[in-house]
Amino acid sequence: NTTANVTLMIVNPTSQQNCKGNKYERRIH
């Protein structure tokens, strides 16, 4: 899910480059 992570980082700089960070970011939203 590297591409998805990069896209999330571009859209939301708060999201981390980690799968865990991605899950946390999704939980927030």
N, CA, C and O atoms as a printed pandas DataFrame, in Angstrom:
     atom_number atom_name residue_name chain_id  residue_number  x_coord  y_coord  z_coord
0              1         N          ASN        A               1    0.856   -1.210    0.000
1              2        CA          ASN        A               1    0.000    0.000    0.000
2              3         C          ASN        A               1    0.884    1.250    0.000
3              4         O          ASN        A               1    0.507    2.274    0.568
4              5         N          THR        A               2    2.039    1.170   -0.625
5              6        CA          THR        A               2    2.945    2.324   -0.616
6              7         C          THR        A               2    2.331    3.485   -1.396
7              8         O          THR        A               2    2.384    4.630   -0.948
8              9         N          THR        A               3    1.757    3.197   -2.543
9             10        CA          THR        A               3    1.175    4.274   -3.348
10            11         C          THR        A               3    0.048    4.952   -2.582
11            12         O          THR        A               3   -0.033    6.180   -2.550
12            13         N          ALA        A               4   -0.812    4.163   -1.972
13            14        CA          ALA        A               4   -1.923    4.742   -1.207
14            15         C          ALA        A               4   -1.382    5.600   -0.071
15            16         O          ALA        A               4   -1.910    6.677    0.207
16            17         N          ASN        A               5   -0.328    5.122    0.584
17            18        CA          ASN        A               5    0.256    5.896    1.677
18            19         C          ASN        A               5    0.792    7.226    1.168
19            20         O          ASN        A               5    0.587    8.262    1.800
20            21         N          VAL        A               6    1.473    7.202    0.037
21            22        CA          VAL        A               6    2.022    8.448   -0.519
22            23         C          VAL        A               6    0.889    9.405   -0.851
23            24         O          VAL        A               6    0.969   10.595   -0.546
24            25         N          THR        A               7   -0.168    8.891   -1.475
25            26        CA          THR        A               7   -1.293    9.755   -1.817
26            27         C          THR        A               7   -1.901   10.352   -0.556
27            28         O          THR        A               7   -2.215   11.542   -0.520
28            29         N          LEU        A               8   -2.068    9.530    0.480
29            30        CA          LEU        A               8   -2.622   10.041    1.735
30            31         C          LEU        A               8   -1.718   11.119    2.301
31            32         O          LEU        A               8   -2.194   12.143    2.792
32            33         N          MET        A               9   -0.411   10.890    2.231
33            34        CA          MET        A               9    0.529   11.880    2.770
34            35         C          MET        A               9    0.393   13.195    2.003
35            36         O          MET        A               9    0.450   14.271    2.599
36            37         N          ILE        A              10    0.216   13.113    0.688
37            38        CA          ILE        A              10    0.084   14.346   -0.108
38            39         C          ILE        A              10   -1.214   15.047    0.281
39            40         O          ILE        A              10   -1.234   16.266    0.456
40            41         N          VAL        A              11   -2.289   14.289    0.416
41            42        CA          VAL        A              11   -3.581   14.888    0.764
42            43         C          VAL        A              11   -3.570   15.345    2.222
43            44         O          VAL        A              11   -4.005   16.453    2.536
44            45         N          ASN        A              12   -3.071   14.484    3.106
45            46        CA          ASN        A              12   -3.054   14.807    4.535
46            47         C          ASN        A              12   -1.644   14.622    5.069
47            48         O          ASN        A              12   -1.244   13.490    5.341
48            49         N          PRO        A              13   -0.878   15.691    5.227
49            50        CA          PRO        A              13    0.493   15.562    5.746
50            51         C          PRO        A              13    0.515   14.950    7.142
51            52         O          PRO        A              13    1.559   14.485    7.600
52            53         N          THR        A              14   -0.640   14.948    7.827
53            54        CA          THR        A              14   -0.672   14.383    9.180
54            55         C          THR        A              14   -0.492   12.871    9.143
55            56         O          THR        A              14    0.044   12.284   10.083
56            57         N          SER        A              15   -0.941   12.236    8.054
57            58        CA          SER        A              15   -0.801   10.780    7.958
58            59         C          SER        A              15    0.670   10.396    7.866
59            60         O          SER        A              15    1.472   11.112    7.267
60            61         N          GLN        A              16    1.015    9.264    8.463
61            62        CA          GLN        A              16    2.412    8.834    8.478
62            63         C          GLN        A              16    2.668    7.859    7.339
63            64         O          GLN        A              16    1.727    7.346    6.733
64            65         N          GLN        A              17    3.962    7.597    7.041
65            66        CA          GLN        A              17    4.324    6.668    5.972
66            67         C          GLN        A              17    4.257    5.227    6.482
67            68         O          GLN        A              17    4.982    4.359    5.994
68            69         N          ASN        A              18    3.396    4.976    7.455
69            70        CA          ASN        A              18    3.316    3.635    8.030
70            71         C          ASN        A              18    1.925    3.070    7.792
71            72         O          ASN        A              18    0.950    3.822    7.777
72            73         N          CYS        A              19    1.816    1.781    7.609
73            74        CA          CYS        A              19    0.499    1.158    7.458
74            75         C          CYS        A              19   -0.331    1.440    8.703
75            76         O          CYS        A              19   -1.533    1.692    8.613
76            77         N          LYS        A              20    0.323    1.395    9.880
77            78        CA          LYS        A              20   -0.395    1.696   11.115
78            79         C          LYS        A              20   -0.892    3.140   11.101
79            80         O          LYS        A              20   -2.031    3.419   11.475
80            81         N          GLY        A              21   -0.019    4.055   10.662
81            82        CA          GLY        A              21   -0.426    5.452   10.589
82            83         C          GLY        A              21   -1.607    5.610    9.640
83            84         O          GLY        A              21   -2.515    6.400    9.898
84            85         N          ASN        A              22   -1.592    4.848    8.525
85            86        CA          ASN        A              22   -2.685    4.902    7.577
86            87         C          ASN        A              22   -3.979    4.481    8.263
87            88         O          ASN        A              22   -5.015    5.120    8.078
88            89         N          LYS        A              23   -3.928    3.406    9.058
89            90        CA          LYS        A              23   -5.127    2.941    9.749
90            91         C          LYS        A              23   -5.601    3.990   10.752
91            92         O          LYS        A              23   -6.800    4.243   10.875
92            93         N          TYR        A              24   -4.653    4.597   11.467
93            94        CA          TYR        A              24   -5.032    5.629   12.429
94            95         C          TYR        A              24   -5.698    6.797   11.701
95            96         O          TYR        A              24   -6.712    7.328   12.155
96            97         N          GLU        A              25   -5.112    7.187   10.565
97            98        CA          GLU        A              25   -5.659    8.306    9.800
98            99         C          GLU        A              25   -7.080    7.980    9.357
99           100         O          GLU        A              25   -7.964    8.836    9.400
100          101         N          ARG        A              26   -7.293    6.741    8.934
101          102        CA          ARG        A              26   -8.642    6.353    8.490
102          103         C          ARG        A              26   -9.603    6.389    9.672
103          104         O          ARG        A              26  -10.765    6.764    9.513
104          105         N          ARG        A              27   -9.134    6.007   10.848
105          106        CA          ARG        A              27  -10.004    6.030   12.024
106          107         C          ARG        A              27  -10.431    7.457   12.340
107          108         O          ARG        A              27  -11.586    7.706   12.689
108          109         N          ILE        A              28   -9.488    8.398   12.216
109          110        CA          ILE        A              28   -9.814    9.795   12.516
110          111         C          ILE        A              28  -10.926   10.273   11.588
111          112         O          ILE        A              28  -11.836   10.985   12.012
112          113         N          HIS        A              29  -10.848    9.878   10.325
113          114        CA          HIS        A              29  -11.872   10.321    9.375
114          115         C          HIS        A              29  -13.040    9.350    9.398
115          116         O          HIS        A              29  -14.014    9.539    8.669
